């Protein structure tokens, strides 16, 4: 990483930073390159599919399943911190109404499965194909992002593009927190009590959940990959 830093990044005329928080870290570490804040973006087809199919997913949920679905996506690893979600849900007043889906794979799988066995609610662990994962996002009420280290949080972005309202850790090294549009979309890092209070809030306020879901579907439309690509082309042309 030292060689990559010295031989690549510090010799670049421009550096693309997915968020302003990443750019600020580079400034704090004395980078002199021109910094361009350009999101990695959400694939256009996911945004369009999420907007056109969200109501279908919601209707399926209403007619077939009354559980409040909480989704999180990521490698089963320390920095993704999925265990915090299990710890928080254990304290929920509505635990019997909750279903959790932890999508991914990784070295902490057994540890997470053992922790989930202590909960009196359904917890699913699986690695899904992209199309199946999008369908799960469409039917999810809440997307909980517990990661302590995150450059941007593409899984979180794709989830809210499909209408899953996000609840995001405010960890210092996580840039995903910039996508918290309201106070109720953010929780104190590594604090299960604050996390469960926000989860319970969304369960208790289904009308607000629907309103904020629409806000996120609109917000996702500003993060299309096609638009981000145009910004990247402008960056390259400027450097040339």
PLY file of the C-alpha trace (Angstrom):
ply
format ascii 1.0
element vertex 240
property float x
property float y
property float z
element edge 239
property int vertex1
property int vertex2
end_header
0.00 0.00 0.00
2.94 2.32 0.71
4.34 1.68 -2.78
0.91 2.15 -4.37
0.48 5.42 -2.46
3.91 6.80 -3.39
4.19 5.49 -6.96
0.61 5.94 -8.14
-1.72 8.20 -6.16
0.80 10.91 -5.31
1.88 11.10 -8.97
-1.63 11.51 -10.39
-2.86 14.79 -11.83
-6.37 13.97 -10.66
-7.99 11.52 -8.29
-11.64 10.49 -8.41
-13.15 10.32 -4.91
-16.53 8.57 -4.54
-17.57 10.96 -1.73
-16.56 14.30 -0.24
-15.52 12.45 2.92
-12.94 10.45 0.94
-11.66 13.67 -0.63
-11.30 15.25 2.79
-9.23 12.28 4.01
-6.83 12.79 1.11
-6.60 16.51 1.85
-5.87 15.70 5.50
-3.03 13.47 4.30
-1.43 16.20 2.18
-2.42 15.07 -1.30
-1.80 17.84 -3.84
-3.62 16.25 -6.81
-6.85 17.79 -8.04
-9.66 15.87 -6.36
-12.92 15.15 -8.18
-15.89 13.99 -6.12
-17.80 11.59 -8.39
-19.97 8.76 -7.11
-19.45 5.25 -8.43
-23.19 5.40 -9.06
-26.03 2.91 -9.20
-26.64 0.99 -12.46
-29.39 2.69 -14.45
-31.25 -0.59 -14.90
-31.48 -1.11 -11.10
-32.87 2.40 -10.61
-35.42 1.94 -13.39
-36.34 -1.57 -12.23
-36.66 -0.42 -8.63
-39.02 2.41 -9.54
-41.22 0.30 -11.81
-41.36 -2.83 -9.62
-41.34 -1.49 -6.06
-45.13 -1.49 -5.79
-45.22 -5.07 -7.06
-42.81 -6.11 -4.33
-44.75 -4.19 -1.70
-48.05 -5.74 -2.79
-46.57 -9.24 -2.62
-45.43 -8.47 0.90
-48.87 -7.19 1.94
-50.76 -10.19 0.59
-48.34 -12.93 1.53
-46.18 -11.81 4.44
-46.77 -9.50 7.39
-43.20 -9.64 8.71
-41.10 -6.47 8.85
-38.16 -7.38 6.61
-34.68 -6.10 7.50
-31.93 -6.64 4.94
-28.17 -6.21 5.15
-25.64 -7.12 2.46
-21.91 -7.66 2.69
-19.03 -10.02 3.28
-19.28 -11.77 6.64
-16.30 -9.96 8.16
-15.34 -7.81 11.13
-15.52 -4.46 9.31
-19.04 -5.15 7.98
-20.19 -5.62 11.59
-23.39 -7.61 10.93
-23.31 -8.97 14.47
-24.38 -5.54 15.71
-27.71 -5.92 13.88
-28.39 -9.24 15.61
-27.50 -7.72 18.97
-29.82 -4.77 18.39
-32.81 -6.79 17.15
-32.60 -8.95 20.27
-33.63 -5.83 22.22
-36.55 -4.86 19.95
-40.07 -4.61 21.35
-41.28 -6.06 18.05
-38.86 -8.94 17.64
-41.69 -11.39 16.88
-42.65 -9.22 13.87
-39.16 -9.07 12.37
-37.46 -11.14 9.68
-33.74 -10.61 8.97
-31.86 -11.41 5.77
-28.06 -11.25 5.89
-26.88 -11.63 2.30
-23.28 -12.53 1.67
-20.54 -14.99 2.49
-17.33 -14.84 4.49
-15.12 -16.04 7.34
-17.51 -15.07 10.15
-20.44 -17.11 8.81
-20.45 -19.70 11.62
-20.11 -17.01 14.29
-23.06 -15.07 12.87
-25.22 -18.18 12.51
-24.51 -19.11 16.14
-25.48 -15.60 17.27
-28.70 -15.75 15.24
-29.76 -19.00 16.92
-30.38 -17.01 20.10
-33.06 -14.88 18.42
-36.76 -15.81 18.41
-37.17 -14.56 14.83
-36.27 -15.81 11.36
-32.73 -15.02 10.20
-31.59 -16.10 6.72
-27.97 -16.34 5.60
-27.28 -16.80 1.90
-25.26 -15.64 -1.09
-27.76 -14.61 -3.77
-27.59 -14.19 -7.52
-27.93 -10.49 -8.50
-31.49 -10.86 -9.86
-32.65 -12.68 -6.73
-31.01 -10.07 -4.52
-32.82 -7.26 -6.32
-36.14 -9.01 -5.73
-35.27 -9.27 -2.02
-34.44 -5.55 -1.93
-37.83 -4.78 -3.46
-39.62 -6.65 -0.68
-37.47 -5.33 2.18
-38.71 -2.60 4.51
-35.36 -1.55 5.94
-31.74 -1.84 4.87
-29.36 -1.71 7.85
-25.75 -0.77 7.10
-23.53 -1.50 10.12
-20.11 -1.29 8.43
-17.37 0.58 10.29
-15.24 1.00 7.14
-16.86 1.92 3.82
-15.60 3.88 0.81
-19.12 4.56 -0.50
-21.51 1.67 0.14
-22.75 0.42 -3.22
-24.97 -2.29 -1.70
-26.67 0.34 0.45
-27.20 2.55 -2.61
-28.67 -0.28 -4.67
-30.97 -1.21 -1.78
-32.50 2.25 -1.43
-32.74 2.45 -5.23
-35.11 -0.52 -4.87
-37.08 1.18 -2.08
-35.55 -0.38 1.04
-35.26 2.55 3.47
-31.66 2.69 4.78
-30.46 2.91 8.37
-26.74 3.70 8.30
-23.94 3.70 10.87
-22.22 7.06 11.44
-18.80 5.39 11.85
-15.91 7.83 11.23
-14.40 5.69 8.44
-17.70 5.03 6.68
-18.72 7.31 3.82
-22.12 5.62 3.46
-23.51 7.91 6.19
-23.75 10.75 3.65
-26.80 8.93 2.28
-28.79 9.36 5.49
-31.43 11.86 4.38
-33.01 12.13 7.84
-31.92 11.67 11.43
-33.91 8.42 11.55
-31.76 7.06 8.71
-28.61 7.22 10.84
-27.53 5.52 14.06
-24.57 5.83 16.41
-21.80 3.45 15.37
-21.50 0.26 17.43
-24.44 1.32 19.61
-27.12 -1.43 19.60
-29.50 0.62 21.74
-29.53 3.53 19.30
-29.86 1.11 16.39
-32.82 -0.74 17.87
-34.55 2.54 18.77
-34.38 3.53 15.07
-35.56 0.10 13.93
-38.53 0.26 16.31
-39.28 3.80 15.08
-39.69 2.59 11.51
-41.85 -0.34 12.59
-44.10 2.05 14.53
-44.36 4.56 11.66
-45.31 2.66 8.47
-46.72 5.77 6.79
-43.45 7.65 7.28
-41.63 4.60 5.96
-43.63 4.78 2.73
-43.00 8.53 2.39
-39.26 8.24 2.93
-39.13 5.24 0.58
-40.42 7.50 -2.20
-37.81 10.12 -1.29
-35.06 7.55 -1.68
-36.39 6.29 -5.00
-36.22 9.89 -6.27
-32.79 10.44 -4.70
-31.41 7.28 -6.32
-32.28 8.74 -9.73
-29.59 11.40 -9.13
-26.92 8.68 -8.78
-27.22 6.95 -12.15
-24.03 5.36 -13.45
-24.64 6.98 -16.85
-24.51 10.46 -15.28
-21.47 9.58 -13.16
-19.71 8.32 -16.29
-20.24 11.70 -17.98
-18.62 13.39 -15.00
-15.67 10.99 -15.24
-15.25 11.85 -18.93
-15.22 15.55 -18.02
-12.54 14.84 -15.42
-10.36 13.03 -17.96
-10.82 15.74 -20.60
-9.89 18.39 -18.07
-6.69 16.57 -17.10
-5.72 16.01 -20.75
0 1
1 2
2 3
3 4
4 5
5 6
6 7
7 8
8 9
9 10
10 11
11 12
12 13
13 14
14 15
15 16
16 17
17 18
18 19
19 20
20 21
21 22
22 23
23 24
24 25
25 26
26 27
27 28
28 29
29 30
30 31
31 32
32 33
33 34
34 35
35 36
36 37
37 38
38 39
39 40
40 41
41 42
42 43
43 44
44 45
45 46
46 47
47 48
48 49
49 50
50 51
51 52
52 53
53 54
54 55
55 56
56 57
57 58
58 59
59 60
60 61
61 62
62 63
63 64
64 65
65 66
66 67
67 68
68 69
69 70
70 71
71 72
72 73
73 74
74 75
75 76
76 77
77 78
78 79
79 80
80 81
81 82
82 83
83 84
84 85
85 86
86 87
87 88
88 89
89 90
90 91
91 92
92 93
93 94
94 95
95 96
96 97
97 98
98 99
99 100
100 101
101 102
102 103
103 104
104 105
105 106
106 107
107 108
108 109
109 110
110 111
111 112
112 113
113 114
114 115
115 116
116 117
117 118
118 119
119 120
120 121
121 122
122 123
123 124
124 125
125 126
126 127
127 128
128 129
129 130
130 131
131 132
132 133
133 134
134 135
135 136
136 137
137 138
138 139
139 140
140 141
141 142
142 143
143 144
144 145
145 146
146 147
147 148
148 149
149 150
150 151
151 152
152 153
153 154
154 155
155 156
156 157
157 158
158 159
159 160
160 161
161 162
162 163
163 164
164 165
165 166
166 167
167 168
168 169
169 170
170 171
171 172
172 173
173 174
174 175
175 176
176 177
177 178
178 179
179 180
180 181
181 182
182 183
183 184
184 185
185 186
186 187
187 188
188 189
189 190
190 191
191 192
192 193
193 194
194 195
195 196
196 197
197 198
198 199
199 200
200 201
201 202
202 203
203 204
204 205
205 206
206 207
207 208
208 209
209 210
210 211
211 212
212 213
213 214
214 215
215 216
216 217
217 218
218 219
219 220
220 221
221 222
222 223
223 224
224 225
225 226
226 227
227 228
228 229
229 230
230 231
231 232
232 233
233 234
234 235
235 236
236 237
237 238
238 239
